[in-house]
Every structure is written in structure tokens, then in C-alpha cells.
Amino acid sequence: MYQSLVFTFFITVLCYCGQSRAKSFDELVSMLEMSNHDLKIAQLKNEFIQNNISMAKSLYYPRLTSSWVANEGKDPDVINTSQLNSAISSSSPGVPGVPASQAAAGAQQISTDGWSGDVSLSYPLFNRFLSKTSVDNSRLDYQKDLIQLHMTRESKKIQLSQLLLEIHSLKRIQKTLSQGLTLLKKNKINNSLASTENRHKREEFEAEMEFNLERANMGLETTYMALRDLIPELSEKDFDQLPEIEVSYKLEGLEKIKKYYQNDSKELQQYKITERSFSNSYWQTKWERPYVPFVLLQGSYSQSAAFSQGGTSDTWRVSLLVTFNLFDGFYTQTRRAQAYKAETIARLRTSSEIAKNSILLTKSYYDIKVAKAEYRYKTAGLAKKKHRLQMIEKLSNSGVGTDMERTGLLLEVSRMEWEALDAKKKEQQAILFIAQKTDNLNGVKFNEIR
């Protein structure tokens, strides 16, 4: 008896472990955030843009270079170490607008039978706020991309919810159509007994049901493919146990929705950040005048000696370089005009997006109301047809006419289910659109239907 109980318990455990547990909506969202390729790309892009801040800040630091050269031979000619310094300066990040040859310091001449070493330092005391603007705009780009990363996460969550809603809608339609086709095949009318009208009607019912079933099958398969692309970690077993959800949301008045968009929208914040970025660039170009110089501090220390002689000689120098761009072929003037136009375009784009999205929010607001009314209308008609279908099914001995009527009712039920579910989908899509635009997706409840 004891061995039998142990064996039964062991088999039960094995069966339980072999079953895949249905995943909740929150678990699917977690899997999405961990495995979705688009989110991984967005995260890496955000880290890439964050590195631009460090690169921009490097302009605040001095440039320190060191060069060493040794020569041996019979050529009595001399070489100039400034050639080497100039090459190094031109390959290193310098101060914009200052020629690399001017940034090289500590030039000296030695014979071909000797060595020379040089350490040079340059520091931009004033570069017409190029460094400040570069750092500020890099920070704004990073802030804007953080918002984009947040929006991408929300967009993927919305996409997941829409796919789940679509899958379960198509499954219900599949079930109704399959019942109708099964009934037609089970109660196939003998062609020799049925009237021509009934044969044609039966063929029409069957053809329409098969057509709609193929549509549902195709829609379900493509939806599964989209879900697999969204969450690569999902297995075939997971598809059979996907949670069924419904979306609920407290809809505010239209004016409040528009106000939320203008105050809280992440999308609008991105446009305003772009405005600030172009405004910074335009402000910087105002300093690009012939009478506003670049100021560079330079210092160098050098040592040299000949192999055939003892002892070394050294030199050092500190200099302040002030450069005026008196005429650059109208380059800075044109650049300033472009920066002003870019700032103006950014402001106009923000105003344009506010106007466009106000229209879209208004449309979505009334789409919700229209879709709700349409859903109530369709479900009321659907309930009537289903009641009629139940009455017909009770008349099991009513003959051929009853079977044809039952089949026709099943076809009508499938049509009305499709229309009702389509109306429900329109309502939920409009809800999600408003929630995302107003940055209030947390206010949407994804309730699982048990």
C-alpha cells in the first residue's frame, strides 16, 4: 500500500513537472524587456550616446604630448624636431580653429648623430564657448535618447497587449467557424433528397465558413510570428497557454487629455529638447566674430645631445597664443544664419506636432466612444442570435430545415463575433494611443481573464 502511494506521488510529480506553466502578462513583459532585440539595440545606443558626453568634456582638459628622436649617421645635415611635433599635434585632438602647426612647441635642431626629447602642453583658455556648447548638447542628446528608450519600452508593451488581444479574438472566431463546418459535414444533406435551393445554400455557407476560417488561421499564424519576434524566448508550448487579457482605463475629458499631452508627454519633451539644442548652437555662433579671439596657452620643455659629445642641453618656453579669424570667406556668417534657421525650424516643428497630436487625440477620444457604442450594438445582436441558436439546437428532430437554419445561425454568429471583436479592438487601440501620448500607460490596467 505504501509503495503504491509513493509510486502514484512520483508519477504525479513527473506529470506536473512535464507541464509548462501558463505565464502571466507581467511575466511576458519581463521576458520582453530581457530578450527583445529592439530594446537591446535601444539600450546600447543610449550607452553609445552617453559616451559622447565624456568625449565632449575632453575639450576642457589640456593636451600633453611627448616626442623623442634619435639619429646616427655620417650626414652632417641637421633635422628639425618641430616636424615631428607638428605631425603629432595634427593627429591629436586640438583646439578648433587653431592650426596644428601653431599648437606645436619646443622646436629645435640637432645633428644626425644625437638624440632629442620634447614635452609639450597646450590648454585652451577661451575657444568661443565651443567646449561648453558641445558638452551641453551632448547631455541634451543623452536626455532625449533616454526618453526614446522609455518610449520604446512602452511601445513594445503596448504591442504585446495588442497581439494577445488579437490572438484570443481570432481563437474565438476559429472555434465558432469550426463548429459550423463540423455541423455541415456531420449533417451532410443527401443531394438526391435536398432541393436545389438548399444545396446551393449549403454550398454557400460552407464556402463562406471555409474562407473566413482560412482568414482566421492566417491572421493567427502571422500574429504568432509577430509575438515570437517580439519575445524570442517564447516556445511553442508557451503559445498554447498565453494569458487572455482585457484593457481598462479611466478616460478623462478631452480638454484634460490635451492638457496632459502638453505637460507630460515624453514625445513633446523630445521636441523641446531639440529646440534647446539648436538654441545652444545658435548662441555659440554669435561668439564667432572677427573681434572675438581663440586664446591658447602653450608650454614646452626640450632636451638634446650628440652621441659624440658629453652633456645635454635643454630649453623651455611658455607662450600665450591669441588668434583672430579676421576673414574666413563668410563661413562663420553663413554658419550663424544656418543655426538661426535650424532653431526656428525646431520651434515651428514643436508647434506643428502639438497641433497634429491635438487632432489625433481628439479623433482617438471619439473613436473610443464610437467603438464602445458599436460594441454594445454588436453584442446585443450577437446575444439575440446566440439565443436563437440555442433554441434551434433543442429541436434535434426538426429535419433538414433545422440543420440549415442552425448552420446559417452559426455563420451569422461568426460574422457578428468578428465585427464585435473588431469594434472592441478599435476601442482598446485608441485607449492605448491616448495613454501613451499623455505618458499615462501606468494608468492602463491589463486585467487577466481567468
N, C-alpha and C positions, 0 to 999 in steps of 0.2 A: 504493500500500500504506500509506504513511504517512498520507495523507489519510483513508483508510478507518479506520485505528486512531483517529485524532483524532475522527472523526465518532462512532465507537462509544463512545469515552470520554465525549464530550459528551452523548450520549443517555443513557448510564448515570447520569451525574451528575444530569441533569434528572429522571430517574425516581426516583432516590434522594431528591432534594430535595422531590419532589412527595409522597412518603410521609410520613405523620405517625408519629413515633417513639412507641413504647409508653412510657407514663410509669410510673415505679416507684412503690411505695407511699409512700416518703419524699417524692417529688416531689408526689404528690397531697396529702400532709399540708401541705407548704409552700404549695401553691395554696389549700388550705383556710384556712390561717391568714391568708393575704393577702386573700382575697376573700369569705369568709363574712360575711353581713350580721349575724348574731347576735354574732359575735366583734367586729365593728366597733362595734356598739352597746354591748357589754360594756366595750370599751376606752374609749369616750367617756364612759360612765357612771362608770368608775373615775377618769378625769381630772376629771369634774364633782365627784365626792365629794372628791377631793384638794383642790380649791379651797375646800371648806368649812373646811379646816384654817386656811388664810390668813384667811378671814372670821372664824373664832373667835379667832384671835390678835389681830385688830384691837381687841379689847376691852382688851388690855394697853396700848394706846397712848393718849396724851392726845387730846382733841378740841380743835382750834383753828379758830375761826371769826372772820370779819371782816365787818362790815356798814357801809355808808355810805349817807347820805341827804342830799339837797339839796332845799330848798324855796324858792319865791319867790311872793309874792302880797301882797294887802292885808289878809288876815285876820290880826288881831293875836293870835289864839289860838296856843297852843303845842302841840307834839306830843311824845310820849314815845318815845324810841328803844328803850325796853325792849319795846315792842310788836313791833318788827322783830326784835330779838334773840330774843324768845320764839318767834316764828314759825320762825326759823332753827334754834333749838335743838330745837324739836319735830319738825322734818323731818330732823334729823341723828341718827346713832346715839348714844345716850346711855347712861347707867348704869341698868340695870334697877332698878326700884323707886324711882327718884328722879324727881319731877315735872320736866317740861321747864322750867316757869316758874322753878324754883329753880336750874336749871343756867344760866340766862341771867344775865349780869353786865354791869355798866357802864351801867346805865340812866341817862339824863339827859334834860333838856328843852331844846329850842331853839325859836326863833321860826320862823314860816313863811318868813322872809326870811333864810335862812342854811343852813349845812351841818353835818353831824356825822359822825364816824367812830369805829368801835369795834372793838377786837380782844379776843377773849375766849378763855381757855384753861381747860379742866376736865380733871381727871385723877382716876380712881377709885383711891383709896388702898386701900380694902377694900370689896369688894362680896359678901361672904359666899361666896367661892370660886366664884361663878358663872362667871367667866372661865376658871379652871383646869378646872372640870368640862366646860365647853363645848369647850375645846381637847382635853382627854384623850379625850372621847367622839368628837370628830371624827376623831382619829387612829385610834381603835378601829374606827370605821365604815370608814375607808380601808383598814385592815389586813384587815378582814372582806371587803371588796369585792375586794381583791387575791386573796384565797383563792378567791372566787367566780369571778374571771376565770380563774384557773388551772384550776378545776374545769370551767368551760365549755369551755376548750381540750381538756381530756382527754375530756369528754363528746362533743365533735364528732369527735375522733379515733376513739373507740370506735364512734360512729355510722357513720363512713366504713368501718371494717373490717367492720361487720355488713352494710352494703349490698353491699360487694364479695363477701362470703361468700354472700349471698343471690343475687346476680346469677349467679355461676358455678354454684351449685346448680341454679337454675332452667334455666340453659342446658343442663346435662347431662340434666335431665329432658325438656326440649324435644327434644333430639336423639334420645333413646330413643323417645319417643312419635311423632315424625315418621317414624322408621324403621318403626314398626309400621303407621302409616297408609299409608305408601308401599307396604308389602308387601301390605296388604289391597287396595289399588287395582290393584296390578300383577297380583296373582293372584286377580282377582275371579272368584268361582265362578258358573258358569252356573246360573241359577235352575232351569232345566229339568232339570239333572243332579243338583244338590245336594239332599240330603234336607232336610226341613222343619227338623229339629233343627239341622243345620249352617247353614242360612240364618239362623235365629234367633240362633245363637251368633255368627255373623259380624257380624250387625247389633248385637248387644250389645257385642262387642269394639270395633267401630267407634265406637259411641255413647260408650262409656266413654273411649276414647282421645281423641276429639274434645273431650269435656268436660274431661278432665284437661289437654289441650293448651291449651284456652282459659283454664283457671285459671293455667297456667304463663305464658301470654302476658300475661294481665292483671297477674300478680304482677311480671313482668319490666318491664312498662311503668311501673307505679307506682314500682318501685324505681329505675328510671332518672330518673323525675321527682324523687324524693327526693334522688338523687345530684346532679342539676342544681341543686336548691335549696341543697344543702349546699356545692357548689362551682360558683358561677355561671360561672366562666371555662371550664368544660369544654365542648368542642364535640362534635358528633355523631360525628366521626371518632375522638375520644378514647374514646367508648363501646365502639367495636369492639376496642380494644386495652387494656382495663383489666387490671391485673395480677391474677393469681389468687393468693390468699394462704391460709395456714393459721396458726392461733394455737397457740402452745405456751407453757406456764407451769409453773414448778416449784411445785407445790401443797404448802404446809406443813400441819402438823397443825391440827386445828380450834381447839385452845386457843391456839396461836401466832397464828392468824389473828385471833381475838378480841382478843388482847393487842396485836397490831399496830394494830387498829382504835382501841383506846382510847388508844394512844400516838401514832400517826402520822396518824390520819385528819384530812384537811382539813375534812371536814364537821363533825366533832366540835369542831375548833378554832373554827369559826364559832359554835357554840353557847356555847362557853366565853367567847368574846369578847363575845357578847351579855350573858352573865352579868356580866362586868366592867363593861360599860357601865351596866347597871341598878344595879349596886352603887355606881358612882360617883355616879349621880343620887341614890340614897338617902342616901349620905354627905353630899352637898351640902345636902339638905333638912334635915338635922339642925342646920345653922347658921342656918336660918330661924326664929329665936326673937325674941320681943319685946325681949329684952335685948341682942341682937346687932345693931349698927347698920350702916348704909351710911356710909362715910366718903369725902367728895368734896372735893378741893382745887380751888379756883377762883381765877382771876386775870383782871383786865381792865384795859385802858387805853383812854381815850376822848379825842377832841379835837372841839371845836366852835367855830364862829364865825358871826357875822352878816355878810351881804354889805355892809350899810350902815356897819359899824364895822370898824376895823382891828384886827389882832391876833387871837390864838386863845387859848382856854382848854383845859386838859387836866385829866383826873382819872385816878386809878388805884386799884385795890383788889385785895387778896388776902384770901381767906376760906377757912375750913375748915368744911365743912357736914357735920354728923353727924345722920343721920336714923334714928329708931327706928319700926318698924312695930308700934305698940302693939296695934292691933286691926285685922284685915283681914277680918272676917266669917268666920273659921275657914278661910280659903283655904289658908294655908301648912300648917295642921294636916292638912287633907284631902289636900293635895299630898304630904305626907310619908307618909301612910298608903297612898296610891296607889303611891308609889315603892317602899315596902316590899313591897307585893303584887306589883309588877312584878318585883322581884328574886327573890322566892320562886317566881314562875311560871317565870322563866328557869332557875333551878336545877332545878326539877321537870321542865322540858322536856328539859334535858340528860340527866337520869337516865332519862327515858322513852325518848329516842332511843337511848341505849346499849342498853337492854333490847330495843327493837324491832329494832335492827340486829343484835344478837346472834342473834335468831331468824332474821332474813333471811340472815345469814352462814351459820348452821347449815344452813338449807334449801339455799342455793346450794352449800355444800360437798357435801351428799349428792346434790344434783342432778347434780353433776359425775360422781360415782361411778355413779349410776343411768344417766345418759346414756352414759357410757363402756361400761357393760355392755350397754345396749340397742344401741349402735352395733356392738359386736362380734357380738352375736347377729344383727342385721340383715345385716351384711356377710357373715357366714358363710352365711346363707341365700341372699344375693344371689350369692355366688360359686358356690353349687351350681346356681342357676337359670341363670347365665351359661354354666356348663359344659354343662348340658343343652341350652341354646340352640345352642352351638357344635356339639354332636353332631347336632342336628336339621338345622342348616344344611348339614352334609356330605351329608345324604341328599336330594340335589336331585331325585331321581326317585321320591320316595315317594308322590306323588299328593296328593289333596285333604286327606286327614287330616294329612299332614305340614305343609302350609301352615297349617292351622288350629291345629295344635299350636305351630308356630313363632310365629304371631300371638299365641296365648294366653300363650306364654312371654314375649314382648316386653311384653305388658301387665303380667304379674306382675313382670317386672324393673323396669318403670317405677314400679309401686307400691312395691316394696321399696327402690328408689333414693330415692324421696320420703321414705319412713319412715326410712331410714338417714341421709339428709341432715338430716332434721328432728331426729333424735337428736344428730347432730354439732353442729347449730346450738344446741341447748339446752346442750350441754356448753360451747361457746365463749362463749355469753352469760353463763353462770354464772361462768366464769373471769374475764371482763372485769368483771363486777359485783364480785367479790371483790377484784380488783386495784385497781379504782377506790376502793372503800370503804376499803381499807387504804393508799391512796396509794402503790401499788406498780405503776403502769402501766408504768414503765420496765423492770420485770421481765418484762413480756409481750413475746414475740418474734413479730413479724409476718413470717413466712417466705414469700417469694415462690416459687411453684411454676413452674419453667421448663418 
